Amino acid sequence: MLQYDTIIETVNHRFPEIQKRDECVEIINCADDLKNLPYLYFPAFWKLLEVTLLASEIDEDLLNRIFSFMEEMATCEDANVVDLMQIEMLEPLFGLEYAHYQRVVKRYLQPKTILLHQEQIPYFKLPCNPDIKKE
């Protein structure tokens, strides 16, 4: 079972890839310097997701593992874990380009994660579809 107090160790254990990405390591090092708090560390996990989503060769296994973990976080009994996932993993989805956002929502988000994401929609601007011309 996931717990807020051990979530950093859990991510490091389940996603060793995070330690291999320079973009992530830089964030991790800053979090280490600032007492390694989950809210300081989780931008590295988001960066792993973002880099994987935008890669020229998509690592479907890694994406599926990340989104399954997000679903596990979404269904966790520890409300702090759920909040962490919503703030650090779901909110940044609104900053993706339209095509990437659509792919994530339609293909990867799982049931509870979708519900939590839909609750956020009134508070954030959805990515703009470049195919729709503004008048």
Stockholm file with secondary structure:
# STOCKHOLM 1.0

chainA/1-135         MLQYDTIIETVNHRFPEIQKRDECVEIINCADDLKNLPYLYFPAFWKLLEVTLLASEIDEDLLNRIFSFMEEMATCEDANVVDLMQIEMLEPLFGLEYAHYQRVVKRYLQPKTILLHQEQIPYFKLPCNPDIKKE
#=GR chainA/1-135 SS CCCGGGHHHHHHHHCGGGGTCHHHHHHHHHHHHTTTCHHHHHHHHHHHHHHHHHSSSCCHHHHHHHHHHHHHHHTCSCHHHHHHHIIIIIGGGGGSCHHHHHHIIIIICCHHHHHHHHHHGGGSCCCCCTTSCCC
#=GC SS_cons         CCCGGGHHHHHHHHCGGGGTCHHHHHHHHHHHHTTTCHHHHHHHHHHHHHHHHHSSSCCHHHHHHHHHHHHHHHTCSCHHHHHHHIIIIIGGGGGSCHHHHHHIIIIICCHHHHHHHHHHGGGSCCCCCTTSCCC
//
